[in-house]
Amino acid sequence: MQDAGIIRNRLKIEATIHNANAIKSIQKEAGSFKSWLDAHHPKTKEEWVKIFKQTFRFTGGEIVNEFLMSTGYLPGAHTAGCPVYKKVMKHKPKWNQK
């Protein structure tokens, strides 16, 4: 807590520990965090935020949205005009699967 180079907010530290334990529980129950995400797919951003808030701490709409966009569960990280879009589509993101 005395090190200025690290997060010193007690609530964030406790949330990190809680979230790590939540991931461990999810892995035990679902086999993996990915399996847990897949079991909840598809959801809207609002539905995902609700699930994450019930499961984890310090996970608001922006955090959940950015995480799920970066892992392919929600669209929005790249548009069809983006030079990376074709590469993303080759990986068959969950948001594009029917």
Secondary structure as UniProt FT lines:
FT   TURN            4..5
FT   HELIX           10..30
FT   HELIX           33..40
FT   HELIX           45..55
FT   HELIX           61..70
FT   TURN            71..72
FT   TURN            80..81
FT   TURN            83..84
FT   HELIX           85..90
FT   HELIX           94..96
//
